[in-house]
Amino acid sequence: DKPFLRKEYQLLLSSLSEDVYLRSSEIICKKLSIDSSLRYMTHICSYFPSSNEVDIRPFLNLCFEQGKHLYFPRYDTNQYVFVEVESLEQFVFPPTDIDWQAAQGDAAKTINDRTNA
């Protein structure tokens, strides 16, 4: 049951000390940054971490520095689409405050559109 699992996950995360949370986020970012399957990818779909999720922002910033294209989910007309974002500065906590109009721009398309172009 998905709602139950989410609630359990949230309880688990909230029970972690800040030190454990920060260290875990650091380890995950390091592993992502050296992952050979991600090294050569130029387009990456991701999530933007909320305050109770693993903080992968350092990894996302590294992707931007390396010229990678990052896409984040957006709910639009009864479906999720992935929108390209040019910097993390477009995000404000919580993620629902994202300025999607600015993020979309003229060139933003769903991943499916980009794949079929």
C-alpha positions as MATLAB code, in Angstrom:
seq = 'DKPFLRKEYQLLLSSLSEDVYLRSSEIICKKLSIDSSLRYMTHICSYFPSSNEVDIRPFLNLCFEQGKHLYFPRYDTNQYVFVEVESLEQFVFPPTDIDWQAAQGDAAKTINDRTNA';
ca = [
       0.000    0.000    0.000;
       1.727    3.137   -1.274;
       0.385    5.660    1.301;
       1.478    3.370    4.123;
       4.971    2.968    2.663;
       5.315    6.735    2.217;
       4.312    7.334    5.817;
       6.784    4.717    7.056;
       9.528    6.206    4.903;
       8.813    9.694    6.250;
       8.957    8.410    9.824;
      12.268    6.709    9.140;
      13.773    9.830    7.585;
      12.535   12.077   10.366;
      14.197    9.822   12.933;
      17.667   10.285   11.406;
      20.030   12.672   13.115;
      21.193   15.648   11.076;
      24.730   14.227   11.010;
      23.518   10.910    9.581;
      21.320   12.715    7.052;
      24.183   14.971    5.881;
      26.671   12.112    5.707;
      24.215    9.915    3.808;
      23.526   12.698    1.320;
      27.261   13.225    0.834;
      27.878    9.513    0.212;
      25.048    9.284   -2.302;
      26.253   12.378   -4.182;
      29.786   10.975   -4.359;
      28.538    7.633   -5.655;
      26.385    9.331   -8.278;
      29.247   11.569   -9.396;
      31.555    8.619  -10.066;
      28.929    6.249  -11.480;
      30.252    5.177  -14.871;
      26.762    4.846  -16.365;
      25.997    8.503  -15.546;
      29.383    9.871  -16.580;
      28.611    9.892  -20.295;
      24.913   10.750  -20.128;
      24.023   14.181  -21.391;
      20.320   14.165  -20.412;
      19.236   13.223  -16.872;
      15.786   13.084  -15.283;
      15.802   13.716  -11.567;
      13.807   14.881   -8.595;
      14.345   18.055   -6.649;
      14.889   17.072   -3.012;
      12.501   18.375   -0.422;
      13.708   19.007    3.108;
      13.067   15.406    4.144;
      14.689   13.673    1.178;
      18.301   12.867    0.395;
      19.942   16.117   -0.661;
      21.356   15.478   -4.126;
      21.720   19.163   -4.998;
      25.553   18.968   -5.023;
      25.323   16.215   -7.646;
      22.761   18.197   -9.650;
      25.016   21.266   -9.600;
      27.907   19.102  -10.815;
      25.717   17.970  -13.717;
      25.032   21.588  -14.656;
      28.760   22.377  -14.435;
      29.439   19.479  -16.815;
      26.930   20.821  -19.320;
      24.354   18.082  -18.798;
      20.653   18.711  -19.435;
      18.508   18.141  -16.339;
      14.783   17.475  -16.352;
      12.373   17.522  -13.421;
       8.797   16.222  -13.247;
       5.841   18.531  -13.504;
       2.186   17.617  -13.326;
       0.396   19.040  -16.351;
      -3.127   18.231  -17.530;
      -3.545   14.839  -15.838;
      -0.033   13.623  -16.596;
       3.537   14.114  -15.531;
       5.939   15.626  -18.021;
       9.628   16.285  -17.610;
      10.740   19.866  -18.041;
      14.317   20.959  -18.666;
      15.666   23.330  -16.035;
      18.798   25.409  -16.529;
      19.779   25.931  -12.879;
      18.727   25.009   -9.371;
      18.123   28.681   -8.649;
      14.780   28.203  -10.387;
      13.702   26.123   -7.382;
      12.492   27.316   -4.002;
      11.582   25.052   -1.084;
       9.096   23.475   -1.059;
       9.278   22.161   -4.631;
       5.636   23.112   -5.278;
       6.832   26.741   -5.432;
       8.764   26.142   -8.644;
       8.265   28.819  -11.264;
       7.444   26.376  -14.049;
       6.712   29.112  -16.555;
      10.298   30.322  -16.247;
      11.608   26.760  -16.192;
       9.815   25.753  -19.348;
      10.895   28.572  -21.606;
      10.338   28.225  -25.307;
      12.561   25.203  -25.763;
      11.302   23.017  -22.900;
       9.622   19.823  -24.046;
       8.773   16.491  -22.549;
      11.466   13.843  -22.741;
       9.293   12.000  -25.235;
       9.203   15.035  -27.523;
      13.004   15.377  -27.363;
      13.509   11.687  -28.073;
      11.261   11.770  -31.118;
      12.609   15.050  -32.499;
];
